């Protein structure tokens, strides 16, 4: 038997109903004819004016004018909308669940008919290529699924940053939007922001996060994504300030400046300070262009690509971080410029929390004044499975210092490899049965999926094909669960009705994981916290996505560990984790899979360089019927904390607040 495992697949990503439009019926309105690209003079061509700046002193208007100058191509747009529509019709596993009309707290998201939304885009008479692609991106973002996104390089070739980064601490029982950092070094830090663009500031940020941030179904988690925070930087081995999605945007903002009205106790006179702040613009590539035509040819259009193949020719799904990545180049350039001016992104050093061990995904701290307590920071799961050796080293260091209580900090963890998440679960709560750290799951089934499954079943290199049934547990087999030895998973689907739609899915299955090596299990069995929920706590800000959410779910729901969530709106629930209910793939993965199986992909390729992500497999909590992605009550944390000006700028302060409350 060929053993197929999904160990290294990442988790951060139907037969269509009769009423759903088919490929031929989803076409772009043809009012705008295909346009021949003319090359203008330097004075008339907006992309010329942008290109000659060679990445320096770029203004918002330079980018906006170049983007808007790109003519819409009717055929390109029609192909795009057909492909994206059919991807979400036939492969996206939450197409029907997204129609859920009323999601309970802590979720706050509207029902989304993604197929209808994409079809409407296809019917509009666009004259702007930029607006067309922006509308497709916004439509996918309304799913509030961190595994679902539509990005084309053509229109995210520049990032935009404000001088002011913002946060929403609670001081003396009152929450207000404040300045977290002023990159222009004008002394505005911790000034209250009363208004943004003439509107009450905190309400404005809340509305912006509700509309534009897609990291979670929970608006409070989206608020945390929008605002400033700290993140651990592996290269610099320290916590650094991060501006948040409102102050650092990867796409063209709606206008070229933001108006602020500040109230500062340290400024005289005390009347409001009004600022009009332009965006700082950073290129995300070094691709040269000299006009509209060369911008399209060099930046937008794809060159010839080859599938990423496994040893025997089957497509290998990419191994990437699960959260939609924020582009780092702007932050790195901003840091270099700020350092030259004497105000680099600030590193946060600790006086009492001593760093013992660090790896690519985890860092271990020990409190000198509370020697029985340690902190394990898990800032990503986007690392190799060998990170378990770092974890074992860190836990051993805790044990050697007589630590008995552990706080696990998951803030800002965007996910990563599901195998690493499964291993981490078992290192604190070892499996009693082989499937203890495994979810039940199912997949959407279509004729195209069945075609791939038939070609890929028990193939020589089945480990690289997500549609090889041998990589899943047959939960209906007699005796202990075993891997499928036939293709019944895909040839015998079941009908599931959700929100008025009936669609074919596989029968319930589960992913197969290799057990932890015995030497690791023997080592962790000796630690005083192993298997003891009262000795472990979780800290999160809701930005704990995908694989991170998997661990949080198992530790809290299965093993009873208590979790603390920080941030969001004062007095409201906040999710422990986000988009934990699925696994992610890209459009390219689908093309590569069919190519590797010597099949023709049912989806047309896109002409623009792109990354279109989607969830292809849905997970379920134990004995639950609602997919975990939409099972809101499993997301609520037991304890809530508010940001303050002190704990928002010092993880050590924050950790000590949790520890003091957790182990009184």
N, C-alpha and C positions, 0 to 999 in steps of 0.2 A: 504494500500500500504506500502511495506517495503521501507523506504527511504534510498537510497544508496548515500553516498557522498564520494568524494575523498579528503576531507579536510586534512586528515593527510598523504596522499600519498606524496612522495617526487618527486620533479621535477628534479638533480645533480644533471635516468635515466626513406600474398600473396599466391596466388597459384603460385608456381614456374613456371617461363617461361620454355618453352619446351627445350630451350638450356641450362638451368641450370642443373648441375649434381644432380642426386638423391643420396639418402643415400648410396645405394649399389655401386655407381660409384666413390665415394670419399673414397679411401682407401690408406693407407700408403704403400709406396713401401716396399717390403718384403725382401730386400737384407740383412738387419740386423736381425739375428735370435733373438728370445727371449733368454735372458741371465740369467743363474742361478747365484744368488748373492753369491760370495765367501767372506768369512771374512778373511782379511789379518792380518798380524802381525802389531804391532805398528809402525815398521819401514817402512812397505810397503804400508799400508792403509792410503791414504790421509785424510780420514775422522777421522781416529784415531788421527792423528797429530793435527787436528783441534779440536776434542772433548776434548782432554786432557788439552787444554788451558783454558777450563772452562770460556770462555768469556773474557780472559785477554790477552793483548799483541798479538792480532791476526793480522796477516799480510794478505795483498791482496792475496799472493800466497797460503796461507793456505786455503782460501775460494775457490779460483779458482780451485785448485787441487781437493778438495773434490767434488765440483760441476761437474767437468769434469770426475770424477771417477764413477759417477752414470751411470750404463749401460742403454741403451735404451731398452725398452720393446715394441716389435712390436704391441702387442694387446692393451696395454695401449695407445700408440700413435695413433693407428687407431681409437679407441673409442674417444679420445680427438678431433681429427681433424673432425670426423663425427659430433660429438655433436656441436662443435663450428661453423662449416659450416652450419649446419641445423638451429641453433639458428639465425644466421645472414641472412639466406635465408627466414625463415618463421616468425620471430618475430621482427627483427631489422627494424625500420621504415624508415631508410635512405639508405637502400641498393641501391636503384635506384638513389636517389638524389646525392649520393656520386660519381656517374659517371659524374657529371657536368663538362664539359671540360674547361670552362673559367669562373672562379669566379671573379667578379669585386672587386676593392679595397674597403675596406682595407684588404680583404681576399687575401691570397697567398698560395693556396694549389692545388695540382695536383688531377686530377680525380682518383678515387680509385675503382677498381672492387674487392671488398672484397671477393666475392665468388670465383673468379678466383685465387686470391692470396692464399686463404686457400687450394684450390684444388691443386695448384702447390706445396705447402708445403707437402700435402699428397702424392705426387708423387715422392718426393725426397728420396734418399737412405741415410738416416741419420745413423750415427754411434754414435752420441752424443745426449743423452737425453736432456742435458742442451741446446744445440744449437737448437734442435727441439722446445722446449718451448719458447726459446728466439725469434725464428722466428715467432711463432704464436703471441706472444706479440707485436712484431714490426709491424706485418701485421695489427693488430687491431688499433695500435697507428697511422698508416698512415691515418686513418679516421679523425684525428684531432678533435674528438668529445669527450669532457670531460666526457660524460656519457658512453663512450664505452671503455672497458679495458679487458685485460686477464692477470690475476695474479695467480700464484701458489706459495704457501708458500715455497715449496722446494727450489726455486731459488730467493726468496727475504727475506731470513732468516737473512741477514746481511745488514747493511747500511754502506755507505762509505762517509767520509768527508775530504775535503782539509783544510789545515791551512788558505789558502787565500780564502776569499769570494770577489766577484768582482761586480762592477757596471759600468755604462756608462754615467757619467754626461757630461754636456756641459759647458765648461768654456771658456770665451772670444770667444764665437761663434764656438768653435771647440769641437767635441765629441771625446772622447777617452775612452778606457777601463782602469779602475783604480782599485786599491785595496780598497775595502770597509772596510775590517777588516783583520788583521793578528792575528790569534789565538795564534801564537807562540810569539807574543809580541816583534817583531824585528824592529818595527818602519817603516814598509812598507806601512802604510795606506796613501792613495791618491797618491802613486807612480803610474806612468803611466805603464801599461802593454803593451809593444810593440809587444811581440810575445808569442804565446802559441804553444808548440810542433813545433817550428820552423816556424810557419805561423803567418801572421798579426793577432794580438789578437782579435780585434773587429770583423773582418771578420770570424775568427775561431769560436767565440761564436755564431755569427749569423748563420753560417752553422750548428753548433751543435744543436742550438735551432730549426732550420728549419727541421732537420732530426729526432731529438730525443724527442722533447717536443710535447705533444699532447693536451695541454689545450685550443687551439683555432685554427680556420682556419687562423687567422691573425698572420703573422710571428713576427710583432712587439709586440703583446701580448705574444707570445711565448718567445721572447727575455726577456720581463719583468719576465716571469715565471722562466727563466734560471738564472737570476741575483739576487743579494742580495737586500733586502728591509727590511721594518719593518712590524711587525704584532702585533696585540693586543692579549695579553695573559690574559685570564679571571682570571686564578688562581692568577697571580701576579699583576693583575689590572694595567697593564702598557704596553706600546709599547716596544717590544724587537727586536733586530737585528735578521734577518733570512738569511741564506746563499744563498738560491736559488738552483734550481735543478742542475745546473752545479757543484757547489761545494759540494752539499749534494745529493748523489744518492742512491736510494733504491735498485738498481740492480748492479750487478758486472760491474764496468767500463771496458772500452775496454783494458786498460793496467794498470800496477801497479803504475804508477807515472804520473805526469804532469810536463812538462818543461815550465818554465816561463823565460822571459827576461824583466826585469824591468828597468825603468828610474826614478830615485828619485832625486828631487831637494834638498832634505835635507841630501843627502849622499855624502861623498867625499872619493875617487875621483868620478867624475861624469860619469865614464864609465858604460856600462850596467851591471846590476846585474843578474846573471844567477842562477836560483834555480831549483832543481829537487825535487819535493814535492811528497812524498808517501801518500797513502790514510790512514786515521785513520779508523779502522773498528769497528763497534758496533753490537753485536748480537741483534736481534729483539725478541727473545724468550729465555726462560730459559730451553728449552727442552734438556734433556741429550741424548747423543749418544756416542758410542765408536768405531764405524767403519762404512763403507758404508752401510752395511745391516741395522744397527740400525738407521742410519740417515734417510734412506728411510722409515723404519717402523714408527719411532717416529715423524719425521719432515714432511715428504712428504705425506704419506698415510693418508686418512681420517679414523677416527673411525666411529662408527655407529652414525648417526645423526637423530634427530626427527624433523618433520616439525614444524614451528612456527605457531600455530593454533589460530584462533579467538574463541570466546565463543561457537559458534555452529559448529566448526570444519572446517571452511573455512580458507584457508591460508591467513596469514597477511603479506603483503609486508613489508620488513624491513624499519624502519625509520632511515635513515642515512644521513650524509652530502653528498652533491651531487658531489662535486669535488673529483677526485681521491685523497685519503688522502696520505699525506707524513707521513711516520712513524716518530713518535716523540721520540722514545726511545733513538736513537742516539743523538738527540739534548739535551735531558735531561741529559744523561750521560756526554756528552761534557760539558754541563753547570756546572755539579757538579765538574768535573775535573778542569775546568777553574776557578771556584770559589776558589778551594783549592789553585790554583796558583796565586790568586789575580786578575784574569781577566775574571770574569763572563760575560755572555751575558749582554750587557748594557741596562739598563732601560732608557727610554727617558722621562724625566720629563719636564714640561712646566712652564715658568714663568708667562705668561699672560693668558693662557687658563686654566681656573679653571674647574675642573670636578664637575658637579652637581649631576648627576644620572648615575648609571650603572646597567646593567643586564647581562643576558647570551648571548645576541646578539647585544646589543646597549650600547653606552656610549655617554653622553651629556656634552659638554664643552661650557663655556661662556667666551668671551674675556672681560677682565677687562677694557682694553683701548678702546675697541669698543663695548660698552654695548648694542648696538642694534643688535649684530650679535652673533649667536650660531652655534655650529658644532654638528651634530648628526652623530656619527660613527656607521655604521651598518657593523660589521665585519663578520657576519654569519647569515643565516636563519635556522641553525640547532639548534633550540630551540623550546620550547613548545609555543603553541598559547597564553599562559598567558603572553608572552613577551609584548603583546599589552598593558598590564597594566604598564610595565616599560616605554614603549614609551609614554603613556599618562602622566605618572609622569614626564618624561623628558620634554615633550612639555609644561606641566603646569609650570614647573620650569622656562623655557624660558619666558613664558608669564609673570610670576611674576617679572621677571627682565627686562621687557619691550623690550625683543627681538622682532624684526620684520622681520629679515632676517635669513635664515637657509642655511648652507652648509651641504650637506649630503655626507659623505665620505664612498664610497663602496670599497675601495682598498682591494684586497686580499680576498674578500667575495666569498667563494666557493659554496654558495647556501644553500638549506635546504628545509623547508616545504613550499609547495605552498600556503597553507592556511595563513601562516604568511606573505608571500609576498603580497597576495591579501589584507590582513588587513592593511598592511603598506601603500599600494597605497591609500586606502580609507581614511586613517587618515590624509593625506594631501589634497587629492582630493576626497571627498565623492561621492559615486555613485549617479547618478541621475536616473539610471535604474538598475535593478538587475544584468545585465550582463556587466556593464561598466568596471569592472576589471577582465573580463574573456576572454580568447582567444578562437577563433574557432580552432578546432582540428580535426584530423582523426587518425585512426589506420590501420595498415596492417591487412588484413583478409586472413586467410588460413583455410583449413579444420580443422586443430587442434584448431585454435582459435574459430571457429564456434562450435566445440564440447564442449569446455569449456564454451562458452557463453550460449549454450542451457542448460547445466547442472546447470549453476550458476544464470540464470535469475530469479529474484524475490525470490531467496533462502532466507531462514529465516535470514541468516547472510550475506546478499548481500554486506554489507559495506566492506567486506574483499576480494571481488573478482573484479579485474579490468575489467573483461569481462562481468559484469552484466550491461546490457543496461540501467537499471533504474538509474544508477549513472550519466547519461549524459543527456544533453538537446536535445530534439527533435526540431530542428530548422525549420523543415518543417511543423510542426503542425499549425493548424489555431489558430489565436490569439497570446497572449504572449507565449514566449518559455516556455515549460514545460518539465519535465523529461519523458523519454520513459516509456510507460506503456505496451510495447510489445518488442519483440526481433528483430524488423526490422533493428536496427542499424547494426547487424551482419548477418542477413539473406538476406538483400537486399543491398549488397555492390555495388560499382561502379568501373569501370575500369579507371585507370589513367595511362597515358603514360608519362614516363620521361626518357630522354636520351636513347631512343631506346628500352625500356622495358615497357611492359604493365602489370600492377599488380592490384589486387583487394584491395581497401581500403573501410572503412566505409564512409558513407555520412558525410558531415561536421556536427560536433557536438560541444559541449562545456562542460567543467567541471562545476559542480554545486558547489557553495560556499555559506555557510551561511552568511547572512549580518552581519555587525558589530552591536553590541548591541546599542540600542538607547541612553543609557547613555553616551557611548563613542562618538557617532555622535553629541549629543547635546554639549558635552564638546569641541570637536575640532572645532565646528562651530563658536566659539567665538574667536578663535586665529587669529591674524592679517595676517598670511601667508596662511591660509587655502584657497585653491582654487585659489591662486594668484601665477602664474608662475614666475612673476618678482621678487618675494621674496624668491625664492628657486633656488639653484644651486646644481649640482651633480659633485663629483670628483671621478675619477676612474683611474686605471692603466691597464684596459683591463682584469684584473683578477677578474672579477665580473661575476660569473658563474650561469647559470641555474635560480633559483628563484631570485637571485640578478638581473640577466639580464631581467627577467620579469618586475620587478619594474622599472628598468631604461627605458625599452621600453615604458611602459605606461606613465611615467612621461614626457619623452622627446617627443615621437611621438603623443600621445593622448592629453597631457596637455601642451606641448610646453616649458617644462623646459629645460634650456640650460645646457650642460654637458662639463666638462673639462677632458681631458685624458692626463696622464703624462707618460713620458718614451718612450721606443721604440727607433727607429732611428730618428735623428733630421731631420725635414722637411717632414716626411712621416705621412700618416694617421695612426690613432690608434683606434681600436674598443673601444666602451664604455663598452661592455660586451662580454661574450663568452658562447657558447653552451646553449643559452637561448631558443632554439626552441623545447625542448623535455622534456620527463620525463624518469626517470631511474628505471630499475629493474635489478635483477641478475638472473643467471641461477637457483640458489636455489629458488628464488621466483616462477619461472615457475614450478619447481618440486613440491613445497609446494602447489601451487594453484591447480594443477591437483590432488594431493593427498587429499587435503581438499574437493575436489568435488567427491571423490571416483572414479577418473579416472586414467588411466595409463598415465604417462608423455610420450609424443612422443619423448623426448630427453633422450638419455642414460646419466646416471650419470657419473661423472668423478671420477677416483680413487684418484687422488691427491687432497689435500686441495686446494680450489680455491675460487676466486671471479671473476666471469665473468660478466661484466656489459654491458648493452645495452639500447638504447633508444627505447621505445615501443610506444610512442605517439608523433605526431608532431603537432606543433602549427603554426598558421598563424597570421601575422599582419593584422590589419583591412583593409578589401577590397584588400588583397593581394592574389596572386595565388601561389607564391613561398613559400615553408615552411620557417619559420623564421630562422631555423638553417642555411639556405643557402641564405637568403635575405640580402646580404651584405650591401646594401645602408642604411639599417635601423640601422646599427651598428656604423656608423661614428659619432664621436662627433663634436660639433660645434667649440670647442676651444682646442688648444694643448699647453701643457707645456713641458719643458725639465727638467730632473733631473739636479740638481747642487750639489756640495759637501755640501751645506748648507741645501737645502730642502730635500735631500735624507736621511739626518740624523735627521731631526726634522719635525714632522708633523705640529707643530705650525708654523714654517716658511712657509711650503707649503700652509697651510690653509690661511695664511695672504696674500700670493701672489695671490691666487684665489680670495679672498674677495676684494682685492684692484682692481683687473681687472674687477670683476663682477659688483661691485656697485661703479663706479667712481663718 
